[in-house]
Amino acid sequence: MTYVVTDNCIRCKYTDCVEVCPVDCFYEGENMLVIHPDECIDCGVCEPECPAEAIKPDTEPGLDRWLKLNADYAEKWPNITARKEPPADAKAMDGVENKLDLYFSPEAGEGD
């Protein structure tokens, strides 16, 4: 099992989760984070830290697409280990549907 970041992170991009991760397995895109599934130790401490509830265990049904997206972009994006301020419109974007198709950016973030 591993944890995955799902669509509600897109354009919310809260980074509270990266501060508690004991293995630094988060990677930063322009407008979301992902978890490297081969680095995640399944401790689960990140899940309750996400204000947008965008982190889920990969054992939940229907997350295959997100597991693949997390794995793919963790190889491309820079590692992030410190909390940053969320985007100004994060609260407004929390809960917006269909974010992957409407707002996802494949561009890398800044990392640490």
DSSP file with accessible surface (Angstrom, degrees, kcal/mol):
  #  RESIDUE AA STRUCTURE BP1 BP2  ACC     N-H-->O    O-->H-N    N-H-->O    O-->H-N    TCO  KAPPA ALPHA  PHI   PSI    X-CA   Y-CA   Z-CA
    1    1 A M              0   0  103      0, 0.0     2,-0.3     0, 0.0     0, 0.0   0.000 360.0 360.0 360.0 149.6    0.0    0.0    0.0
    2    2 A T        -     0   0    7     39,-0.1    56,-3.1    40,-0.1     2,-0.3  -0.906 360.0-109.2-143.4 172.3    1.0    3.6   -0.6
    3    3 A Y  E     -A   57   0A  24     -2,-0.3     2,-0.3    54,-0.3    37,-0.1  -0.804  30.3-161.0-105.0 150.2   -0.8    6.9   -0.3
    4    4 A V  E     -A   56   0A   1     52,-2.9    52,-2.5    -2,-0.3     2,-0.5  -0.960  18.3-126.5-130.8 150.5   -1.7    9.0   -3.4
    5    5 A V  E     -A   55   0A   3     -2,-0.3    50,-0.2    61,-0.2     2,-0.1  -0.823  34.6-160.7 -93.3 133.2   -2.5   12.6   -4.0
    6    6 A T    >   -     0   0   10     48,-3.1     3,-2.0    -2,-0.5     4,-0.3  -0.434  35.0 -75.3-110.9-174.6   -5.8   13.0   -5.8
    7    7 A D  G >  S+     0   0   56      1,-0.3     3,-1.4     2,-0.2    47,-0.1   0.701 114.8  71.4 -59.6 -26.1   -7.6   15.7   -7.8
    8    8 A N  G 3  S+     0   0   23      1,-0.3    -1,-0.3    45,-0.1    87,-0.2   0.719  89.1  65.4 -70.2 -11.2   -8.6   18.0   -5.0
    9    9 A C  G X> S+     0   0    8     -3,-2.0     4,-2.9    45,-0.2     3,-2.3   0.806  75.4 107.9 -73.1 -27.8   -5.0   19.0   -4.5
   10   10 A I  T <4 S-     0   0    0     -3,-1.4    22,-0.2    -4,-0.3    94,-0.1  -0.313  99.3  -5.5 -59.4 123.4   -5.0   20.6   -7.9
   11   11 A R  T 34 S+     0   0   74     20,-2.8    -1,-0.3     1,-0.1    82,-0.2   0.460 128.7  72.4  64.9   6.5   -4.9   24.4   -7.4
   12   12 A C  T <4  +     0   0    0     -3,-2.3    -2,-0.2    19,-0.4    78,-0.1   0.749  64.4 168.2-100.2 -52.7   -5.3   23.9   -3.6
   13   13 A K     <  -     0   0   29     -4,-2.9     2,-0.2    18,-0.3    19,-0.1   0.816   9.6-179.6  43.7  49.5   -1.7   22.7   -3.2
   14   14 A Y        -     0   0   27     72,-0.1     3,-0.2     1,-0.1    -1,-0.2  -0.548  15.2-159.9 -70.4 143.9   -1.6   22.8    0.6
   15   15 A T    >>  +     0   0    2     69,-0.5     4,-0.8    -2,-0.2     3,-0.8   0.187  58.6 111.1-116.7  19.5    1.8   21.7    1.8
   16   16 A D  H >> S+     0   0   37      1,-0.2     4,-0.7     2,-0.2     3,-0.5   0.857  76.1  61.1 -58.3 -34.1    1.0   20.8    5.4
   17   17 A C  H >> S+     0   0    5      1,-0.2     4,-0.9    -3,-0.2     3,-0.6   0.823  93.9  60.6 -64.6 -34.6    1.6   17.2    4.5
   18   18 A V  H <4 S+     0   0    1     -3,-0.8     3,-0.3     1,-0.2    -1,-0.2   0.832  97.5  59.4 -69.2 -28.5    5.2   17.6    3.4
   19   19 A E  H << S+     0   0  123     -4,-0.8    -1,-0.2    -3,-0.5    -2,-0.2   0.815 109.6  42.1 -68.1 -30.4    6.3   18.8    6.9
   20   20 A V  H << S+     0   0   53     -4,-0.7    -1,-0.2    -3,-0.6    -2,-0.2   0.589  84.2 111.4 -94.5  -9.9    5.1   15.6    8.6
   21   21 A C    ><  -     0   0   13     -4,-0.9     3,-0.6    -3,-0.3     5,-0.1  -0.497  52.4-160.2 -69.9 119.0    6.4   13.1    6.0
   22   22 A P  T 3  S+     0   0   82      0, 0.0    -1,-0.2     0, 0.0    -4,-0.0   0.651  89.0  39.5 -76.4 -12.3    9.3   11.2    7.6
   23   23 A V  T 3  S-     0   0   54      0, 0.0    -2,-0.1     0, 0.0    17,-0.0   0.323 101.1-124.9-119.2   6.3   10.8   10.1    4.2
   24   24 A D    <   +     0   0   71     -3,-0.6    56,-0.1    -6,-0.2    -6,-0.1   0.922  52.7 153.6  53.2  54.0   10.3   13.2    2.1
   25   25 A C        +     0   0    4     14,-0.1    11,-2.7    54,-0.1     2,-0.3   0.237  32.0 108.7-100.6  16.3    8.4   11.4   -0.6
   26   26 A F  E     -B   35   0B   3     54,-0.5    54,-2.2     9,-0.2     2,-0.4  -0.735  47.3-166.3 -94.8 143.6    6.4   14.5   -1.9
   27   27 A Y  E     -BC  34  79B  31      7,-2.6     7,-2.2    -2,-0.3     2,-0.6  -0.963  15.5-128.8-129.9 144.8    7.1   16.1   -5.2
   28   28 A E  E     -B   33   0B   6     50,-2.9    81,-2.8    -2,-0.4     5,-0.2  -0.828  20.9-178.1-108.8 122.9    5.9   19.5   -6.4
   29   29 A G  B     -D  108   0C   0      3,-3.0    79,-0.3    -2,-0.6    81,-0.2  -0.478  49.4 -91.0 -96.7 177.2    4.2   20.4   -9.6
   30   30 A E  S    S+     0   0  109     77,-2.9    78,-0.1    75,-0.3    80,-0.1   0.885 120.9   7.7 -57.4 -40.5    3.1   23.8  -10.7
   31   31 A N  S    S+     0   0   20     74,-0.4   -20,-2.8    76,-0.3   -19,-0.4   0.240 129.2  27.3-134.1  18.8   -0.3   23.5   -9.1
   32   32 A M        -     0   0    0    -22,-0.2    -3,-3.0   -21,-0.1     2,-0.3  -0.978  64.8-121.4-162.2 171.4   -0.4   20.2   -7.1
   33   33 A L  E     -B   28   0B   1     -2,-0.3     2,-0.3    -5,-0.2    -5,-0.2  -0.791  19.8-162.6-113.1 160.0    1.8   17.7   -5.2
   34   34 A V  E     -B   27   0B   0     -7,-2.2    -7,-2.6    -2,-0.3     2,-0.4  -0.946  15.2-129.7-136.1 161.8    2.3   14.0   -5.8
   35   35 A I  E     -B   26   0B   1     -2,-0.3    -9,-0.2    -9,-0.2    39,-0.2  -0.936  21.2-126.7-111.2 133.0    3.7   11.1   -3.6
   36   36 A H    >>  -     0   0   13    -11,-2.7     4,-1.9    -2,-0.4     3,-1.3  -0.682  18.6-153.6 -77.5 114.3    6.4    8.8   -4.9
   37   37 A P  T 34 S+     0   0   25      0, 0.0    -1,-0.2     0, 0.0    34,-0.1   0.784  91.4  53.8 -65.7 -25.2    4.8    5.4   -4.4
   38   38 A D  T 34 S+     0   0  140      1,-0.2    -2,-0.1    33,-0.1    33,-0.0   0.649 114.1  42.1 -81.9 -14.0    8.2    3.6   -4.2
   39   39 A E  T <4 S+     0   0   68     -3,-1.3    -1,-0.2   -14,-0.1     2,-0.1   0.683  89.1 101.3-101.5 -24.7    9.4    6.0   -1.4
   40   40 A C     <  -     0   0   20     -4,-1.9    -5,-0.0   -15,-0.2   -19,-0.0  -0.418  54.7-161.3 -64.4 132.6    6.2    6.2    0.6
   41   41 A I        -     0   0   95     -2,-0.1    -1,-0.1   -39,-0.0   -39,-0.1   0.229  37.8-118.1-101.4  12.8    6.4    4.0    3.7
   42   42 A D        +     0   0   61      1,-0.1   -40,-0.1   -39,-0.1    -2,-0.1   0.776  68.0 140.1  61.9  30.8    2.6    3.9    4.2
   43   43 A C        -     0   0   66      1,-0.1    -1,-0.1   -40,-0.0   -41,-0.0   0.797  50.1-145.9 -76.4 -27.9    2.8    5.5    7.6
   44   44 A G        +     0   0   12      1,-0.1     3,-0.4    12,-0.0    -1,-0.1   0.493  59.0 125.8  81.6   2.1   -0.3    7.6    6.9
   45   45 A V  S    S+     0   0   63      1,-0.2     4,-0.4     2,-0.2   -24,-0.1   0.786  70.6  57.0 -67.9 -22.1    0.7   10.7    8.8
   46   46 A C  S >> S+     0   0   10      1,-0.2     3,-0.8     2,-0.1     4,-0.8   0.849  90.8  71.6 -75.0 -33.8    0.2   12.9    5.8
   47   47 A E  G >4 S+     0   0   62     -3,-0.4     3,-1.1     1,-0.3     8,-0.3   0.912  99.8  41.9 -55.9 -50.8   -3.5   12.0    5.2
   48   48 A P  G 34 S+     0   0  101      0, 0.0    -1,-0.3     0, 0.0    -2,-0.1   0.707 107.6  64.4 -72.7 -13.4   -5.0   13.9    8.2
   49   49 A E  G <4 S+     0   0   86     -3,-0.8    -2,-0.2    -4,-0.4   -33,-0.2   0.652  77.9  97.4 -80.9 -15.8   -2.8   16.9    7.6
   50   50 A C    X<  -     0   0   16     -3,-1.1     3,-1.6    -4,-0.8     5,-0.1  -0.645  57.7-162.9 -80.9 111.4   -4.3   17.7    4.2
   51   51 A P  T 3  S+     0   0   63      0, 0.0    -1,-0.2     0, 0.0    -2,-0.0   0.789  92.8  50.8 -63.2 -24.9   -6.9   20.4    4.6
   52   52 A A  T 3  S-     0   0    6     -3,-0.1    43,-0.1   -38,-0.0    -2,-0.1   0.424 105.4-128.7 -91.9  -0.1   -8.4   19.5    1.2
   53   53 A E    <   +     0   0  144     -3,-1.6   -45,-0.1    -6,-0.2   -44,-0.1   0.887  63.3 139.6  53.3  42.8   -8.6   15.8    2.0
   54   54 A A        +     0   0    0    -46,-0.1   -48,-3.1    -7,-0.1     2,-0.5   0.467  40.1  87.1 -96.3  -2.8   -6.8   15.1   -1.2
   55   55 A I  E     +A    5   0A   4     -8,-0.3   -50,-0.2   -50,-0.2    -5,-0.1  -0.876  54.1 168.5-104.4 127.2   -4.5   12.3    0.1
   56   56 A K  E     -A    4   0A  53    -52,-2.5   -52,-2.9    -2,-0.5     2,-0.2  -0.962  39.4-104.7-134.5 151.2   -5.9    8.8    0.1
   57   57 A P  E >   -A    3   0A  15      0, 0.0     3,-1.9     0, 0.0   -54,-0.3  -0.526  32.6-124.9 -71.6 143.2   -4.6    5.2    0.6
   58   58 A D  T 3  S+     0   0   41    -56,-3.1     5,-0.2     1,-0.3   -55,-0.1   0.547 103.3  77.4 -70.7  -1.3   -4.2    3.4   -2.7
   59   59 A T  T 3  S+     0   0  100    -57,-0.3    -1,-0.3     2,-0.1     3,-0.1   0.638  70.9 100.1 -80.4 -13.1   -6.4    0.6   -1.4
   60   60 A E  S X  S-     0   0   80     -3,-1.9     3,-0.9     1,-0.1    -4,-0.0  -0.494  87.8-100.2 -70.1 142.5   -9.5    2.8   -1.9
   61   61 A P  T 3  S+     0   0  126      0, 0.0    -1,-0.1     0, 0.0    -2,-0.1  -0.266  99.8  25.4 -64.7 147.4  -11.4    1.8   -5.1
   62   62 A G  T 3  S+     0   0   70     -4,-0.1     3,-0.3    -3,-0.1     4,-0.2   0.594  83.9 111.4  82.0  14.2  -10.9    3.9   -8.3
   63   63 A L    <>  +     0   0   17     -3,-0.9     4,-2.6    -5,-0.2     5,-0.2   0.356  39.4 102.1-103.1   8.4   -7.5    5.3   -7.5
   64   64 A D  H  > S+     0   0  129      1,-0.2     4,-2.2     2,-0.2     5,-0.2   0.902  82.4  52.4 -56.3 -43.1   -5.5    3.4  -10.2
   65   65 A R  H  > S+     0   0  149     -3,-0.3     4,-2.2     1,-0.2    -1,-0.2   0.895 111.7  46.3 -60.0 -40.1   -5.4    6.6  -12.3
   66   66 A W  H  > S+     0   0   23     -4,-0.2     4,-2.8     2,-0.2   -61,-0.2   0.862 108.1  55.4 -74.8 -34.0   -4.1    8.6   -9.4
   67   67 A L  H  X S+     0   0   49     -4,-2.6     4,-2.5     2,-0.2    -2,-0.2   0.943 111.2  45.5 -62.3 -43.5   -1.5    6.0   -8.5
   68   68 A K  H  X S+     0   0  128     -4,-2.2     4,-2.9    -5,-0.2     5,-0.2   0.932 113.1  49.4 -65.3 -44.8   -0.1    6.2  -12.1
   69   69 A L  H  X S+     0   0   19     -4,-2.2     4,-2.5     2,-0.2     5,-0.3   0.936 112.4  48.3 -61.1 -44.6   -0.2   10.0  -12.1
   70   70 A N  H  X S+     0   0    0     -4,-2.8     4,-2.0     1,-0.2    -2,-0.2   0.943 114.0  46.4 -60.4 -46.9    1.6   10.2   -8.8
   71   71 A A  H  X S+     0   0   29     -4,-2.5     4,-0.8    -5,-0.2    -2,-0.2   0.927 114.3  47.6 -62.3 -45.3    4.3    7.7   -9.9
   72   72 A D  H >< S+     0   0   60     -4,-2.9     3,-0.6     1,-0.2     4,-0.4   0.940 116.8  40.2 -63.2 -48.1    4.8    9.4  -13.3
   73   73 A Y  H >X S+     0   0   42     -4,-2.5     4,-2.8     1,-0.2     3,-0.8   0.775 103.6  66.8 -80.4 -21.3    5.2   12.9  -12.0
   74   74 A A  H 3< S+     0   0    4     -4,-2.0    -1,-0.2    -5,-0.3    -2,-0.2   0.808 101.8  52.0 -65.3 -23.8    7.2   12.0   -9.0
   75   75 A E  T << S+     0   0  133     -4,-0.8    -1,-0.3    -3,-0.6    -2,-0.2   0.676 118.6  35.3 -81.5 -18.1    9.9   11.0  -11.5
   76   76 A K  T <4 S+     0   0  139     -3,-0.8    -2,-0.2    -4,-0.4    -1,-0.1   0.712 104.8  71.0-107.4 -30.9    9.7   14.4  -13.2
   77   77 A W  S  < S-     0   0   11     -4,-2.8   -48,-0.1     1,-0.1     2,-0.1  -0.585  84.2-100.5 -94.9 157.5    9.0   17.0  -10.5
   78   78 A P        -     0   0   43      0, 0.0   -50,-2.9     0, 0.0    33,-0.2  -0.386  40.1-102.4 -75.6 151.8   11.4   18.3   -7.8
   79   79 A N  B     -C   27   0B  50    -52,-0.2    33,-1.4    31,-0.1     2,-0.4  -0.390  32.5-159.7 -69.0 145.4   11.2   17.0   -4.2
   80   80 A I        +     0   0    0    -54,-2.2   -54,-0.5    31,-0.2     3,-0.1  -1.000  23.5 160.5-130.7 131.9    9.6   19.3   -1.6
   81   81 A T        +     0   0   46     -2,-0.4     2,-0.4     1,-0.1    -1,-0.1   0.418  56.6  67.6-128.1  -5.6   10.2   18.9    2.1
   82   82 A A  S    S-     0   0   46    -63,-0.0   -64,-0.1     0, 0.0    -1,-0.1  -0.932  82.6-105.1-123.7 147.9    9.1   22.3    3.6
   83   83 A R        -     0   0   92     -2,-0.4     2,-0.3   -67,-0.1   -67,-0.1  -0.369  36.6-173.5 -68.0 142.1    5.7   23.9    3.9
   84   84 A K        -     0   0   56     -2,-0.1   -69,-0.5     0, 0.0   -68,-0.1  -0.888  35.5 -86.6-128.0 163.9    4.9   26.8    1.6
   85   85 A E        -     0   0  153     -2,-0.3     3,-0.1   -71,-0.1     0, 0.0  -0.468  48.0-119.1 -68.5 139.6    2.0   29.2    1.5
   86   86 A P        -     0   0   33      0, 0.0   -73,-0.1     0, 0.0   -72,-0.1  -0.299  42.4 -77.3 -72.7 165.2   -1.0   27.8   -0.6
   87   87 A P    >   -     0   0   46      0, 0.0     3,-1.9     0, 0.0     4,-0.3  -0.246  43.5-112.7 -58.2 152.6   -2.2   29.6   -3.7
   88   88 A A  T 3  S+     0   0  118      1,-0.3     3,-0.3     2,-0.1     4,-0.2   0.810 117.7  45.3 -59.0 -31.3   -4.4   32.7   -2.9
   89   89 A D  T 3> S+     0   0   56      1,-0.2     4,-1.9     2,-0.1    -1,-0.3   0.193  77.8 115.1 -99.7  19.4   -7.5   30.9   -4.4
   90   90 A A  H <> S+     0   0    3     -3,-1.9     4,-1.2     1,-0.2    -1,-0.2   0.909  76.3  48.3 -57.1 -46.8   -6.9   27.6   -2.6
   91   91 A K  H  4 S+     0   0  176     -3,-0.3     3,-0.4    -4,-0.3    -1,-0.2   0.904 111.4  50.4 -63.3 -38.9  -10.0   27.8   -0.5
   92   92 A A  H  4 S+     0   0   79      1,-0.2    -1,-0.2    -4,-0.2    -2,-0.2   0.831 111.9  48.4 -67.5 -29.9  -12.2   28.7   -3.5
   93   93 A M  H >< S+     0   0   14     -4,-1.9     3,-1.9   -82,-0.2     2,-0.3   0.648  83.2 111.7 -86.3 -14.1  -10.8   25.8   -5.4
   94   94 A D  T 3< S+     0   0   66     -4,-1.2     3,-0.1    -3,-0.4   -85,-0.1  -0.425  89.8   8.8 -64.3 120.4  -11.3   23.2   -2.6
   95   95 A G  T 3  S+     0   0   51      1,-0.3    -1,-0.3    -2,-0.3     2,-0.1   0.357  86.5 145.7  91.9  -5.1  -14.0   20.8   -3.7
   96   96 A V    <   -     0   0   46     -3,-1.9     3,-0.5   -88,-0.1    -1,-0.3  -0.447  46.0-127.3 -64.1 135.4  -14.3   22.0   -7.3
   97   97 A E  S    S+     0   0  165      1,-0.2    -1,-0.1    -2,-0.1     5,-0.1  -0.471  78.8  22.1 -86.8 158.1  -15.1   19.0   -9.5
   98   98 A N     >  +     0   0   83     -2,-0.1     4,-1.9     1,-0.1     5,-0.2   0.794  68.9 152.0  62.7  33.8  -13.2   17.8  -12.7
   99   99 A K  H  >> +     0   0    0     -3,-0.5     4,-3.2     1,-0.2     5,-1.2   0.843  63.0  62.3 -64.6 -34.8  -10.0   19.6  -11.7
  100  100 A L  H  >5S+     0   0   27      1,-0.2     4,-0.7     3,-0.2    -1,-0.2   0.945 112.0  36.0 -58.6 -47.2   -7.8   17.1  -13.6
  101  101 A D  H  45S+     0   0  106      1,-0.1    -1,-0.2    -3,-0.1    -2,-0.2   0.844 127.4  36.9 -74.5 -32.4   -9.3   17.9  -16.9
  102  102 A L  H  <5S+     0   0  104     -4,-1.9    -2,-0.2     1,-0.1    -3,-0.2   0.833 132.2  10.6 -91.0 -34.8   -9.8   21.6  -16.3
  103  103 A Y  H  <5S+     0   0   83     -4,-3.2    -3,-0.2    -5,-0.2    -2,-0.1   0.541  79.6 126.1-129.1 -10.9   -6.8   22.8  -14.3
  104  104 A F     << -     0   0   42     -5,-1.2    -4,-0.0    -4,-0.7   -72,-0.0  -0.318  38.2-161.7 -60.6 134.7   -4.0   20.2  -14.0
  105  105 A S        -     0   0   15      2,-0.1   -74,-0.4     1,-0.1   -75,-0.3  -0.977  15.0-158.6-116.3 128.0   -0.6   21.5  -15.1
  106  106 A P        +     0   0   65      0, 0.0    -1,-0.1     0, 0.0     2,-0.1   0.518  60.8 113.6 -79.0  -2.3    2.2   19.0  -16.0
  107  107 A E  S    S-     0   0  122      1,-0.1   -77,-2.9   -78,-0.1   -76,-0.3  -0.367  72.1-109.8 -72.1 147.7    4.8   21.7  -15.4
  108  108 A A  B     -D   29   0C  51    -79,-0.3   -79,-0.3   -78,-0.1    -1,-0.1  -0.366  25.1-134.0 -73.9 152.3    7.2   21.3  -12.5
  109  109 A G        -     0   0   18    -81,-2.8   -79,-0.2   -31,-0.1    -1,-0.1  -0.169  32.4 -95.3 -86.9-166.6    7.0   23.4   -9.3
  110  110 A E        -     0   0  170    -81,-0.2   -31,-0.1     1,-0.2   -80,-0.1   0.741  49.2-161.8 -86.7 -24.9   10.0   25.0   -7.7
  111  111 A G              0   0    4    -33,-0.2   -31,-0.2   -82,-0.1    -1,-0.2  -0.300 360.0 360.0  68.5-162.4   10.7   22.3   -5.1
  112  112 A D              0   0  109    -33,-1.4   -33,-0.1    -2,-0.0   -32,-0.0  -0.396 360.0 360.0 -80.8 360.0   12.9   23.3   -2.1
